[in-house]
Amino acid sequence: MTYALPPLNALRAFEAAARHLSFKLAAHELHVTPAAVGQQVKALEARLGVQLFERLHKQLILTPAGQAYLPGISEGFRHIADATSQLKPAGTVLLQLGAHGSFDLRRLDLAAFRSMHPEIGLRVLQPAGLHELVEGKVDLLIARSLGHHPGYRCDRVNEGPGVGDWLIAPEGTADCPEIVSFRAWLRSLPVEKALASRHPRLVGMAGS
């Protein structure tokens, strides 16, 4: 059976914007810009041939069509999330890694990490940001930041001045064996490949 579905990103943008009645809050949740959310929703409306929102001055309102569409879309995402939560990666300990949306996960060679650490069930959430870390949705995070967050251990992933990629974990769990193993994995990746932007290198730590 082939499902006639709009693009998933457009549905996510619509669902988040409809829940918040705000492109700005939806953008914060999805780790994109408000303009990107607006463009996704506009593209969805064009694809469906139906207006889903009334865009008023400083106000977003669902049209009757949007109100009718939202429950089914939200329920579909809940089913997908529930089904995903039932899947357990192989390993006795689950480690949930978050990464910002522009980070190339191929740099981490996660298949090799899983092979070297079969005791760790590694799951990745992308895009993810600090609020996923604060809410406990991920155990550690690769974030695009300056690396100074009170209550968190922050290790620089790549070399260079200014804003970069940082591995961030709560101070209370930063020394858990599975997080220590992942941090050691980053350190073990070849330096020359890190400098070629193919693999990261943990080059420093910022504490608070």
Secondary structure, DSSP 4 states (H G I P E B T S, - for coil): -------HHHHHHHHHHHHHT-HHHHHHHHTS-HHHHHHHHHHHHHHHTS--EEEETTEEEE-HHHHHHHHHHHHHHHHHHHHHHH---SSSEEEEEEE-TT--GGGG-HHHHHHH-TTEEEEEESS--HHHHHTTS-SEEEEEE-S--TTEEEEE-S-SSSSEEEEEEETTTTTSHHHHHHHHHHHHS-HHHHHTTSS----EEE--
